[in-house]
Amino acid sequence: MHNRVIIKYVLKKRYRLQHQLLDWILIFVATISIVWSSYKIREWIHNVCCNPVSYMIVTGKRHYTTDTDIHQLIVKLGVLGTFITQDVNIIQKQIESLPWIQQVSVRKQWPDTLKIHIIEYIPLTYWNDFHIISTTGIIFKVPKEYQDNDKKVMPSLYGPEGSERAVLANYYAFNEILKSIKFQIKSVQMDTRYSWQLILQDNIHLKLGRNNIIERLYYFIRIYPILFQKINNNNTCIDYIDLRYRSGFAVRWSSNSVTPVTSW
């Protein structure tokens, strides 16, 4: 009986030691696994963080800006930094150097990508042939290859340097008045003497002069139905209409004949 108790005690102690040993083995293996995993994760993060930013995603409604434009500007900055070290403000300022760019936002996307969102100025009219006025009144230039296409769809404004806001304001006023007879403006010009001229669709040229230009434009609207009837009857075209007279106007037809000043 005594021997049986001793054997049972020995077996129980051995069983406990085996469990303790197994626990220590499991703890050791788990510790090694954690250390190894931490090392590999750290190594991966280090490798990723050491790689330069290599890709870009460009978003936004773009009329003039191409991916090539953005790439060339970024290349000028030299080798980019890593995801952590690269200053996105430098890239943002570089892209904003394009004159038709209104706003740029640049942010990083893990692990090696730039997300670039572009807002361009919205073009409204041409200004003195080589510039564009935006819908907010900002003057900017566009790539030369776009100018010919834009001139087919956008009106042109002309005036002395610094007069763009005055010319643009009158363009809006003229356009609103001419809507009543469904005329579109091709160009508005103010010269250095503040004399105004308009070219409408079908190349009808209106000379408004310096004074009472709004009243003279309303006068044109009143007389145009009569001129339109003559155009249809004679199968001819108007070259220009001179509205600078106090009472009446003069018309030059495409045949080079000029009607006398008329009081209508």
C-alpha positions as semicolon CSV with decimal commas, in nm:
position;residue;x (nm);y (nm);z (nm)
1;M;0,000;0,000;0,000
2;H;0,284;0,232;0,094
3;N;0,469;0,155;-0,232
4;R;0,157;0,226;-0,431
5;V;0,127;0,574;-0,274
6;I;0,490;0,651;-0,351
7;I;0,449;0,549;-0,714
8;K;0,139;0,761;-0,747
9;Y;0,322;1,061;-0,601
10;V;0,618;1,015;-0,835
11;L;0,394;0,989;-1,140
12;K;0,202;1,299;-1,038
13;K;0,523;1,496;-0,991
14;R;0,658;1,379;-1,326
15;Y;0,331;1,474;-1,493
16;R;0,354;1,822;-1,339
17;L;0,712;1,866;-1,455
18;Q;0,621;1,760;-1,806
19;H;0,343;2,019;-1,817
20;Q;0,574;2,288;-1,686
21;L;0,833;2,197;-1,946
22;L;0,572;2,207;-2,220
23;D;0,454;2,548;-2,099
24;W;0,808;2,682;-2,109
25;I;0,861;2,540;-2,456
26;L;0,540;2,707;-2,576
27;I;0,641;3,037;-2,417
28;F;0,986;3,012;-2,576
29;V;0,841;2,934;-2,921
30;A;0,586;3,215;-2,888
31;T;0,859;3,459;-2,783
32;I;1,080;3,360;-3,074
33;S;0,783;3,394;-3,313
34;I;0,699;3,742;-3,183
35;V;1,061;3,856;-3,203
36;W;1,098;3,713;-3,554
37;S;0,770;3,864;-3,673
38;S;0,860;4,202;-3,523
39;Y;1,197;4,190;-3,694
40;K;1,045;4,105;-4,033
41;I;0,777;4,374;-3,999
42;R;1,039;4,629;-3,900
43;E;1,258;4,520;-4,191
44;W;0,962;4,553;-4,432
45;I;0,869;4,897;-4,302
46;H;1,232;5,006;-4,325
47;N;1,260;4,885;-4,684
48;V;0,934;5,052;-4,783
49;C;1,024;5,378;-4,613
50;C;1,362;5,383;-4,784
51;N;1,206;5,357;-5,129
52;P;1,127;5,691;-5,301
53;V;0,775;5,790;-5,397
54;S;0,733;5,627;-5,738
55;Y;0,369;5,655;-5,851
56;M;0,111;5,929;-5,888
57;I;-0,265;5,943;-5,927
58;V;-0,398;6,266;-6,083
59;T;-0,764;6,359;-6,040
60;G;-0,982;6,660;-6,119
61;K;-1,154;6,801;-6,427
62;R;-0,870;6,892;-6,660
63;H;-0,886;7,076;-6,990
64;Y;-0,523;7,182;-7,029
65;T;-0,321;6,975;-6,781
66;T;-0,189;6,637;-6,891
67;D;-0,022;6,365;-6,688
68;T;0,292;6,438;-6,888
69;D;0,288;6,801;-6,768
70;I;0,271;6,687;-6,407
71;H;0,541;6,423;-6,454
72;Q;0,780;6,671;-6,616
73;L;0,732;6,922;-6,335
74;I;0,800;6,658;-6,071
75;V;1,108;6,531;-6,257
76;K;1,253;6,884;-6,237
77;L;1,255;6,847;-5,858
78;G;1,505;6,562;-5,883
79;V;1,477;6,233;-5,697
80;L;1,178;6,238;-5,466
81;G;1,204;6,151;-5,100
82;T;1,042;5,856;-4,929
83;F;0,684;5,830;-4,809
84;I;0,792;5,980;-4,476
85;T;1,051;6,237;-4,587
86;Q;0,893;6,384;-4,902
87;D;0,745;6,732;-4,848
88;V;0,421;6,750;-5,049
89;N;0,418;7,132;-5,028
90;I;0,718;7,146;-5,261
91;I;0,535;6,937;-5,520
92;Q;0,220;7,144;-5,478
93;K;0,403;7,473;-5,543
94;Q;0,577;7,321;-5,845
95;I;0,245;7,222;-6,006
96;E;0,087;7,557;-5,918
97;S;0,351;7,721;-6,138
98;L;0,138;7,623;-6,439
99;P;-0,049;7,949;-6,514
100;W;-0,387;7,784;-6,578
101;I;-0,390;7,604;-6,243
102;Q;-0,621;7,755;-5,982
103;Q;-0,561;7,511;-5,698
104;V;-0,366;7,191;-5,627
105;S;-0,382;6,949;-5,338
106;V;-0,116;6,681;-5,293
107;R;-0,125;6,402;-5,038
108;K;0,058;6,073;-4,988
109;Q;-0,095;5,730;-5,022
110;W;0,086;5,437;-4,861
111;P;0,333;5,309;-4,948
112;D;0,480;5,501;-5,244
113;T;0,208;5,699;-5,423
114;L;0,115;6,066;-5,458
115;K;-0,250;6,161;-5,500
116;I;-0,274;6,493;-5,685
117;H;-0,606;6,676;-5,729
118;I;-0,611;6,965;-5,975
119;I;-0,858;7,251;-6,020
120;E;-0,803;7,461;-6,333
121;Y;-0,934;7,810;-6,400
122;I;-1,256;7,792;-6,602
123;P;-1,196;7,981;-6,929
124;L;-1,453;8,242;-7,031
125;T;-1,304;8,462;-7,303
126;Y;-0,977;8,536;-7,478
127;W;-0,797;8,855;-7,383
128;N;-0,587;9,035;-7,644
129;D;-0,542;8,707;-7,835
130;F;-0,272;8,553;-7,615
131;H;-0,436;8,535;-7,272
132;I;-0,759;8,400;-7,129
133;I;-0,992;8,552;-6,872
134;S;-1,147;8,305;-6,632
135;T;-1,503;8,314;-6,503
136;T;-1,363;8,479;-6,189
137;G;-1,181;8,751;-6,385
138;I;-0,830;8,604;-6,357
139;I;-0,600;8,640;-6,658
140;F;-0,385;8,341;-6,748
141;K;-0,207;8,175;-7,038
142;V;-0,270;7,831;-7,183
143;P;-0,053;7,596;-7,392
144;K;-0,025;7,718;-7,749
145;E;-0,163;7,395;-7,893
146;Y;-0,500;7,465;-7,729
147;Q;-0,541;7,824;-7,846
148;D;-0,679;7,762;-8,195
149;N;-0,947;7,525;-8,069
150;D;-1,045;7,756;-7,784
151;K;-1,082;8,055;-8,016
152;K;-1,344;7,866;-8,214
153;V;-1,573;7,841;-7,912
154;M;-1,481;8,138;-7,692
155;P;-1,536;8,509;-7,760
156;S;-1,239;8,744;-7,766
157;L;-1,202;9,065;-7,566
158;Y;-0,956;9,344;-7,647
159;G;-0,846;9,649;-7,455
160;P;-0,551;9,842;-7,313
161;E;-0,345;9,683;-7,040
162;G;-0,528;9,691;-6,708
163;S;-0,872;9,738;-6,863
164;E;-0,974;9,373;-6,856
165;R;-1,226;9,412;-6,572
166;A;-1,403;9,702;-6,742
167;V;-1,416;9,518;-7,074
168;L;-1,536;9,200;-6,906
169;A;-1,810;9,388;-6,719
170;N;-1,939;9,540;-7,043
171;Y;-1,916;9,204;-7,217
172;Y;-2,158;9,065;-6,959
173;A;-2,388;9,366;-7,005
174;F;-2,379;9,345;-7,387
175;N;-2,437;8,972;-7,381
176;E;-2,742;9,006;-7,157
177;I;-2,896;9,268;-7,388
178;L;-2,832;9,072;-7,708
179;K;-2,995;8,759;-7,569
180;S;-3,334;8,908;-7,654
181;I;-3,263;8,868;-8,026
182;K;-3,053;8,553;-7,977
183;F;-2,729;8,713;-8,089
184;Q;-2,394;8,588;-7,967
185;I;-2,085;8,801;-7,927
186;K;-1,767;8,700;-8,108
187;S;-1,554;8,988;-7,984
188;V;-1,563;9,309;-7,780
189;Q;-1,301;9,580;-7,822
190;M;-1,229;9,897;-7,628
191;D;-0,951;10,114;-7,770
192;T;-0,727;10,363;-7,591
193;R;-0,989;10,637;-7,647
194;Y;-1,251;10,422;-7,470
195;S;-1,441;10,369;-7,793
196;W;-1,629;10,039;-7,816
197;Q;-1,681;9,796;-8,102
198;L;-1,854;9,459;-8,115
199;I;-1,844;9,174;-8,364
200;L;-2,148;8,949;-8,353
201;Q;-2,227;8,615;-8,508
202;D;-2,230;8,623;-8,889
203;N;-1,948;8,881;-8,848
204;I;-2,181;9,178;-8,805
205;H;-1,964;9,464;-8,682
206;L;-2,119;9,723;-8,446
207;K;-1,949;10,057;-8,382
208;L;-2,082;10,195;-8,053
209;G;-1,839;10,479;-7,987
210;R;-1,752;10,622;-7,645
211;N;-2,078;10,747;-7,502
212;N;-2,424;10,599;-7,441
213;I;-2,305;10,257;-7,553
214;I;-2,585;10,069;-7,376
215;E;-2,853;10,293;-7,530
216;R;-2,697;10,247;-7,873
217;L;-2,702;9,871;-7,834
218;Y;-3,072;9,882;-7,745
219;Y;-3,120;10,100;-8,052
220;F;-2,957;9,831;-8,264
221;I;-3,205;9,577;-8,127
222;R;-3,494;9,802;-8,235
223;I;-3,369;9,853;-8,589
224;Y;-3,237;9,505;-8,657
225;P;-3,571;9,354;-8,770
226;I;-3,583;9,612;-9,051
227;L;-3,223;9,539;-9,149
228;F;-3,290;9,167;-9,133
229;Q;-3,578;9,209;-9,378
230;K;-3,353;9,396;-9,618
231;I;-3,088;9,123;-9,585
232;N;-3,343;8,861;-9,686
233;N;-3,491;9,069;-9,969
234;N;-3,157;9,163;-10,126
235;N;-2,967;8,846;-10,040
236;T;-2,681;9,051;-9,899
237;C;-2,478;9,075;-9,579
238;I;-2,392;9,352;-9,337
239;D;-2,027;9,448;-9,298
240;Y;-2,075;9,699;-9,017
241;I;-2,337;9,917;-8,852
242;D;-2,217;10,254;-8,725
243;L;-2,429;10,361;-8,427
244;R;-2,219;10,659;-8,321
245;Y;-2,464;10,915;-8,457
246;R;-2,688;11,117;-8,230
247;S;-2,986;11,043;-8,448
248;G;-2,972;10,746;-8,680
249;F;-2,704;10,511;-8,802
250;A;-2,506;10,406;-9,108
251;V;-2,479;10,061;-9,260
252;R;-2,199;9,929;-9,476
253;W;-2,307;9,630;-9,681
254;S;-2,071;9,359;-9,795
255;S;-2,090;9,510;-10,144
256;N;-1,902;9,811;-9,998
257;S;-2,201;10,041;-10,039
258;V;-2,282;10,260;-9,740
259;T;-2,633;10,376;-9,663
260;P;-2,674;10,740;-9,563
261;V;-2,733;10,821;-9,200
262;T;-3,095;10,748;-9,122
263;S;-3,322;10,873;-8,843
264;W;-3,510;10,564;-8,734
